[in-house]
Amino acid sequence: MALIINSKMMVKDLSNRILGDRDLQKIIGTLLRIGVISASIIALIGGVIYLSVHGLESMPDYSKFHSEPAIYTTFTGIINGVFSLNARGIMQFGVVVLIMTPVVRIICSLFSFAIEKDRMYVVITFIVLCVILFSMFTGVKI
Amino acid sequence: MSILTFTLILLLGAYLAGLAGSLTGLGGGVVVIPLLTLGFNIDIRYAIGAALVASIATSSGSASAYVKEGITNMRLGMFLEIATTIGAVIGAAIAIYMPTNAIAVIFGLVLIFSAAMTMRKKHDKTDVIGSVAARKLKLNSSYPTNDGIVHYQLKNVVGGFSIMSLAGVLSGLLGIGSGALKVLAMDSAMRVPFKVSTTTSNFMIGVTAAASAVVYLQRGYIEPGIAFPVIIGVLCGAITGTKLLRRMNVKLLRLIFSIAITIVALNMMYNGFNNKF
């Protein structure tokens, strides 16, 4: 939603002057920074709750791999964890925000190339986005 | 060991890993894997998951500054991301069938190669005549320096694209940014100026890592109890590293870290050959 508003603003901006490459780079730079900072803050909040509740328990055995349960591996599971104030769920949500940061950056680039009317790069960006969405929705299960 | 003690020690370790990764130019993720496996005896799959998110954090964090300065070649990055993201998905698929000991050995090799790459001499070839493909793909660009705008042209797009695919596969398989291979593809094959190739590679690492991180998250490789201290620690370490790089000549420090990382890599390979993973 925010992206749509943003692109409308850019189009409006375009009517006054040509929106240069530099402006778009600044927007993308700011976006990356906001993503990393908010992901760290979310993970930190979850971490502080986690440590204050479980900090004195003995650490789990990480030397043997056993896949994480669904509440930490699916989007709905993680969101449910956040709303039930599950500390580990909040930490994992921070991870999700971090992973989504570059993806949102690509969507932002897609709009910027579209505004520049650079069709070739709209297609190139779209291919990259599709690869990531493919891997996100299939989970590459073979 | 209590969870609190473990988290604090891991936080400190991740801070040093981020610092080392930033000073050597290897990236934060790459040092995290030996730290977790050799230092904390954590399963390499959890280590890969944590390293991936650490790579995204450092890449996005530092890329934001370079993008704003206008050094990053966004079109070049986007074009080559086709190669790295497809490679990363393939790498994440191969990882299911690859024994963890083999992954450790490959990781050691890539780490030694990366450390060697940071030691090589950096000089930009001037007067490169760009290829037709580079012109058609609008990859030729310019970047600001203290002496004004420098224009540059690129060549060997196919060669660069191929090395980038390999970089993507390794990144998906090992959970690292494989920045060294990305720089090799851009510097040596395509003749991208050094400053542009390092920042563009850094910019690309976040997207490449995200392509396989979404797979590893669903496979349960990302353990929040490990990922949280690693993200915070590596990010803070990388920020310190960037500040140090601006203030002092870190040549000696870089050499020491590169030797240390090579020893660590040999250790990983030794353990891999002895089926310790």
Contacts between the chains, C-beta under 8 A, distances in Angstrom:
chain1	res1	chain2	res2	distance
A	21	B	70	7.7
A	21	B	74	7.6
A	22	B	70	5.8
A	25	B	67	5.0
A	25	B	68	6.4
A	25	B	70	5.9
A	25	B	72	7.3
A	25	B	74	6.7
A	26	B	67	7.8
A	26	B	68	5.4
A	28	B	67	5.6
A	28	B	74	7.7
A	29	B	63	7.5
A	29	B	64	4.4
A	29	B	65	7.0
A	29	B	66	8.0
A	29	B	67	4.0
A	29	B	68	3.9
A	30	B	64	7.1
A	30	B	68	7.8
A	31	B	64	8.0
A	32	B	60	4.5
A	32	B	61	7.5
A	32	B	63	5.7
A	32	B	64	4.1
A	32	B	67	7.1
A	32	B	206	7.5
A	33	B	60	7.8
A	33	B	61	7.3
A	33	B	64	4.1
A	35	B	60	6.0
A	36	B	57	5.9
A	36	B	60	4.8
A	36	B	61	4.8
A	36	B	64	7.5
A	36	B	235	7.2
A	39	B	57	7.3
A	39	B	231	7.4
A	40	B	57	7.4
A	40	B	231	6.5
A	40	B	232	6.2
A	40	B	235	6.3
A	43	B	227	7.5
A	43	B	228	4.9
A	43	B	231	5.7
A	43	B	232	6.8
A	44	B	228	7.7
A	44	B	232	6.3
A	46	B	224	7.2
A	46	B	228	6.7
A	47	B	7	7.4
A	47	B	228	4.4
A	47	B	229	7.2
A	47	B	232	7.4
A	50	B	3	7.7
A	50	B	224	7.8
A	50	B	225	7.1
A	50	B	228	7.4
A	51	B	3	6.8
A	51	B	4	5.6
A	51	B	7	6.2
A	54	B	3	5.4
A	55	B	2	6.6
A	55	B	3	5.4
A	55	B	4	3.7
A	55	B	7	7.7
A	56	B	2	5.4
A	56	B	3	7.4
A	56	B	4	6.4
A	57	B	2	6.7
A	57	B	3	5.6
A	58	B	1	6.8
A	58	B	2	5.9
A	58	B	3	7.4
A	59	B	1	5.2
A	59	B	2	6.6
A	59	B	3	5.0
A	59	B	5	7.8
A	59	B	6	4.3
A	59	B	225	7.9
A	60	B	3	7.9
A	60	B	225	6.9
A	62	B	40	7.3
A	62	B	41	7.8
A	62	B	42	4.4
A	62	B	43	6.2
A	62	B	46	5.6
A	62	B	223	6.9
A	62	B	226	6.6
A	63	B	41	5.0
A	63	B	42	6.5
A	63	B	43	6.0
A	64	B	43	6.2
A	65	B	43	4.1
A	65	B	45	4.6
A	65	B	46	6.5
A	66	B	220	7.9
A	67	B	219	6.5
A	67	B	220	3.1
A	67	B	221	7.9
A	68	B	220	3.6
A	68	B	221	7.8
A	68	B	222	7.0
A	68	B	223	6.2
A	69	B	220	7.7
A	72	B	220	7.2
A	72	B	222	7.5
A	72	B	223	7.9
A	72	B	224	6.3
A	73	B	217	6.2
A	73	B	218	5.2
A	73	B	219	7.3
A	73	B	220	5.0
A	74	B	218	7.2
A	88	B	224	4.6
A	88	B	225	6.8
A	89	B	224	7.9
A	91	B	224	3.8
A	91	B	225	7.6
A	91	B	227	7.0
A	91	B	228	4.6
A	92	B	222	7.2
A	92	B	224	4.5
A	92	B	227	7.7
A	94	B	228	7.1
A	94	B	231	7.4
A	95	B	53	5.5
A	95	B	217	7.2
A	95	B	222	5.9
A	95	B	224	6.8
A	95	B	227	5.4
A	95	B	231	7.4
A	96	B	217	7.5
A	98	B	53	5.8
A	98	B	56	5.4
A	98	B	57	5.9
A	98	B	60	7.7
A	98	B	231	6.8
A	99	B	53	7.0
A	99	B	56	6.3
A	99	B	210	5.2
A	99	B	213	4.8
A	99	B	214	6.2
A	99	B	217	6.8
A	100	B	210	7.8
A	101	B	56	6.9
A	101	B	60	5.2
A	101	B	206	6.9
A	101	B	210	7.8
A	102	B	56	6.4
A	102	B	59	7.7
A	102	B	60	6.4
A	102	B	206	3.8
A	102	B	207	4.4
A	102	B	209	7.5
A	102	B	210	4.4
A	103	B	207	7.8
A	103	B	210	5.7
A	105	B	60	7.8
A	105	B	206	7.3
A	105	B	207	7.2
A	106	B	81	8.0
A	106	B	207	6.4
A	109	B	74	7.0
A	109	B	78	6.3
A	118	B	138	7.7
A	120	B	137	7.4
A	120	B	138	7.4
A	121	B	75	6.2
A	121	B	78	6.5
A	121	B	138	7.5
A	124	B	78	5.7
A	124	B	79	5.6
A	124	B	82	6.5
A	125	B	78	5.6
A	127	B	82	5.4
A	128	B	78	6.5
A	128	B	81	4.7
A	128	B	82	5.7
A	128	B	85	5.5
A	128	B	207	6.9
A	131	B	82	7.4
A	131	B	85	4.3
A	131	B	86	5.6
A	131	B	89	6.3
A	131	B	211	6.3
A	132	B	85	6.1
A	132	B	207	7.4
A	132	B	210	6.3
A	132	B	211	5.1
A	132	B	214	6.9
A	134	B	89	7.1
A	135	B	85	7.9
A	135	B	88	7.7
A	135	B	89	4.8
A	135	B	92	7.1
A	135	B	211	5.4
A	135	B	212	7.1
A	135	B	214	5.4
A	135	B	215	5.3
A	136	B	214	4.3
A	139	B	214	7.7
A	139	B	215	5.9
A	139	B	218	4.1
A	139	B	219	7.2
A	140	B	89	5.9
A	140	B	92	5.5
A	140	B	93	5.1
A	140	B	215	4.7
A	142	B	93	5.8
A	142	B	96	6.5
